């Protein structure tokens, strides 16, 4: 596993809030029409579960980068991820990364 | 997503990172979009430069139009995007496959706005290219060609698959794309010789367009050619680390 994916503890309240933010951003990007009939949780994968197109993931990352600003360094995080890890990313990995930056 | 209206068309544009250079990435045809750069080289470059990614007309999340797929249209779109974003300083253009041809045409038409060119498996028109490009496109139309992030497609998830290929099919068969590309005039040796900016050329050893790399090296004054052993036309995905390393080292060198 890439170093960028380690999961040091973040404040659980922050994690819960970030998960909400990420859920909302996902819905904005893919639209309610396509939402699947299961909840988006930490174990949900962007590719297999959400069936997000790669170009939509980019749009999602942009929304989140705008939301959190300088506090969250998406560029360095994504730059350090291996392509395979990025493709098979889980919602929880993204949430943990953001929560650690905010905690 | 950031949608920017240029030439009456909505373009999906991503601008991030900062530094003393602006680096513009241009992706390939039909199934490709800005994500192939975002997932590979754009973020590492953005740690030290301003990066601009955009989806070509008809691709990714940019608007699809019935016509306007000539190389000069692509150049006009790019110029319009740079103007709309008020990017005035000369830019480094990094083009994959067909994106290389757009970059080359931009550099030819706007030398004062070009700081450097990096080609990854760039196609550019030479005599007989039409047949090759058309064959390649028809292959893409059969849903088998160079996916930007092939693993995504291997899942063939319903929604993903459906939307992406519906758009690709429309682009291939309902727009002027193929005819426009067939009509593209060949790039002349004189045009290549006239390039005054540093050029990086990355090709795969087994690529069907490797000859373009050798031609660049032979004709362009400052051209650095690297050939990846065992690589094919898809070197960006086959060996991302190699492409990334070469691009970062080149940007470091030419920026001095």
Interface residues (C-beta under 8 A of the other chain):
Chain A: X29 X34 X47 X48 X51 X52 X53 X54 X55 X56 X57 X58 X59 X62 X63 X65 X74 X75 X76 X78 X79 X83 X84 X86 X87 X88
Chain B: X1 X2 X12 X14 X16 X17 X33 X34 X35 X36 X38 X39 X40 X43 X44 X46 X47 X53 X55 X60 X61 X148 X149 X151 X152 X155 X157 X158 X159 X160 X163 X164 X237 X240
